[in-house]
């Protein structure tokens, strides 16, 4: 009897929305098609429900689905709270990423703790030019590895200790200088086959997009806890990167999508292919 009552309640708008909100909260991240199948309603109905729940501040609407508020708060925490998380995995990723860097090259590094681990791991390198919005990177870089360090200006997010602003520099006369780099190393909050690379902050996503656009090669750094998730703002589709560097093999759907987009997957079991030295 109670089961029949629950089934009827699902098809009442208020009851369905309450159950839908609870399901998103428990799951963390869902797609529209998943919710339509679970609650036995149309995709259009689910979209309307999600739009209303988002407007009510109960969840965060994303492309193709929704994310719980608790998931957003977990991903957008202060940098000092994240420094000791997935520490061994970040060290593995950092070592693999360092192998892509050639002496004498110019690199861009974004905010985050995985990219911070990478910066610390450049002890064997020399004559690097580094541009970054990560305020912790200059102090972490080995002095023997560096020729020049540049910090992108803009507002400072105290939560992440990173600047938010244009990926550019100006001369003393106000002229904007055109800049580019050999390799951009970008840490992201989530990686999925359908949504690509995503993060939790719109302004950071826009800055990361510009770093990608100014790079000859792009390496995405993400530990395996980021797989199969979709956060608030898309940085890019999978194919915008040349490499995905991580600590273990992704699930089959993501692995297949990376291969289809010609993204080289780099893990401890599959290190980067040797590259010719710079002339």
N, C-alpha and C positions, 0 to 999 in steps of 0.2 A: 504493500500500500504506500509506504513512504517513498519507494522508488518511483512509482507512478506520479506521485505528487511532485517529486524532484524533476521528472521529465517535463511535466506540464509547466513548471515554474521556469524552465529554461526558455520557453517560447513566449514568456511574458517579458516585455522590454526591460522593465526595472530589474526583475529577477535575473534575466540573462546578463545584463550589464554588470550586475554585482558579481555573478559567478565568473564572468569574463575577466573583470578586474582582479579578482582573487587568483585566477589562473595565471594571468600575466605576472602578478606579484610573486607567485610561487615559482614560476618557470624562469623568470628573469628576462627572457627575450622570446618572442613568438612571431610567426608570420600570419598574414591575413588568411591564407588558404588553410593553414593548420587550425585556426580558430573556427573557420566556417565548417570544416569537417567535424571538429569536436562538438560544436554546439548545434549542428544540423540546420544552419541558416545560410543564406546567400553571402557571397563575398561583399556585395554592396551593403548588406545589412551590417556585416562586421566592420566595414570601413566607417559607416556612420556611427556605430557604437564607439569605435576607437577615437574618432574625431571628437565626440562628446566627452569621453573620459579624459582625453588630452586637454580639452578646454576647461574641464573641471579640476585639472591639476593632479589627476590620479595616476597617470602614466605619461610616458613620452612617446609621441607618435613618430615613427620612422618610415622610411621608404619601404613599403611592402609589409609593414607589421607594426610592432610596438615594443618598447623596452620599459621595464619597471623602474620606478624611481630609485629603488635600492640598488639596482645594477648601476645606474648612473653615478650614484654617490660612491660606490665601491671603486669605480674606474677613475674618478676625478678627485682623488684624495691628495693630501699634501705629500710633497716629494719625500720628506723625511719618514713618512709612514710606509713608503714603498721601497725604500733603499734595501731593506733586508728580505724582501719577498722574492721568491724564485732566484735567489742569489747565485746558486750553482749554474742554473740554466742561463742566466745573463752572462756569466763568465765564459761559458761555452760559446755563446753567440758572439761575444766580444772578440774572442780569439779567431773565430772564423771570419768575422768582418774585417779584422786587421789584416788578414791575408790578402784581401782585395785591394788594399791601399798600396800604391807605389810611391817610393821615395821621390820627393820633388813635386808631388802632385798637389792640387787644390781640392779640398773637401769641404762639404757643408754638413753640419750636424744639428739636429733639432733637439728640442727639450725631451726630458725623460730619463729614467734611471738605467735603461738598457743602453742608450747611447752614451751615458756617463761611464758605464763600465767599459764600453768600447774605447772612449778617450783615454782611460787609464791604461789600456792595453797596447798603446802605440810606442812602447819603450824601444823597440828595435828599429823604428823608422827615423828618417832624417829629412830635413829641409821641407817640411809640410807647411802649406798655408791653410789655415782653418778659419771658416766663417760659421758663426753659430748664433742661435738665440737662447742657448742653454747657459744660464749664468754660472753654473757649477763646472762647466767644461774647462774654462781657462785655467783654473786651479788644479784640475785633474790631469791636464796634458803634461807629459814628461817634457821638461824644458829642452832636452837634447833633441827632441823630435821636431821642434817647431822653428819655422822661419818667421812667420807672422800669424797673429791672431786678430780676428775682427769680430765685433759683437754687433748684431743687428739691433737698431734702436726701436723705440716704441714703448708702449705701456708694459709694465712688469706685472705678471700674474704671480702674486706671492705664493699661491697654492702650489705652483709647479716650478717656481724660480726660473721662469723663461720670459723673454720679451715677446710682445705681440705687435707686429707692425709690418711694413713693407720689407721685402728681401732686396734691399738696395742700400747704396751709400751715396752721399753728396759731397762735392768739393766745397772748399771754403766760399766759393762764389755762388753756391746753390745749385750748380749743375749736377744732374743725376748721372752717376757712372753706370754703364752697362757691365754687369758682372755675370760670371758663369763659373762652373766648377767641373772637375773631372769626375767626381763621385759624390753623390748625396747619400747620407746614411740617416734613414728616417725611422724612428721608433713609432709604432702605432698602437692603438688600444684594442683593435680587433681585426681579424682577417676571416673572410668567408668567401665561398665560391660565388655567391650571387651578388653580394654587396661590395666585394673588394676590400680595400683598406679603409677603416673608419676610426674616428676618435670622438671624444665626448664634448669637444668645445668647437664652436663654429669658427671663431677667429683663428684658433690654432690650425684647424683644417685648411683654411684659406692660405695661411702662411706656408704650411707643408706643401700645398699644391704648387705654390710659386717656387719653392726649393726644387721640387721635381722638374719643373719646367726649365730651370736654369742648369740642369745637370746633364752631362754627357752620358753618365750611367747612374742608376738608382738602385740602392740596396735597402730593402725593408727589413727591419729588425723586430722580431716578435717571438716571444716564447710560446710554448704550446698551450698555455692557459688562454691565449687570445683566439684560438681556432674556433670556427663555427659560430662566431658572435657578430652582431651588428650594433654599432653604437650610433649616436645621434647624427654625426656629420660625416659624410663620405669624403675621404681624402682623394681617392682615385679608384679606378677599376684595376683589376689584377694586372692587366697588361701594361700599365704605366711603369712598372718596375722591371729591372733586368734580373734582380735576385730577390729571393725571400730567404733570409737567414734565420734559422730557428734551432731548437735543441733536440727535436725529435721529428719523425715523419708525421705529416698531417694526415687526417682521415682521407679515405679514398676520393670522396667528391672534391675536396679542396686540392688534393694532389693532381687529379685529372684536370681540373680547371687551370691550375698553374701550368701544366704541360701544354694545354690547348692555347694558352696565352704566351707561350714561349718564355716563361719565367723560370730561370734556373733555381732549383731548390737546393739550398746548402744546409747540411746538417753535419753533426760529428761523424755520422756514417757515410756521408757523401760530401766531402770537403770541396772547396772551390777548385775548378780546373786551373792548371797553371796558366799564367798570362805572360806574354812577352814583356820584358823590361822596357821602360820608357827610353826613347833614344835621346 
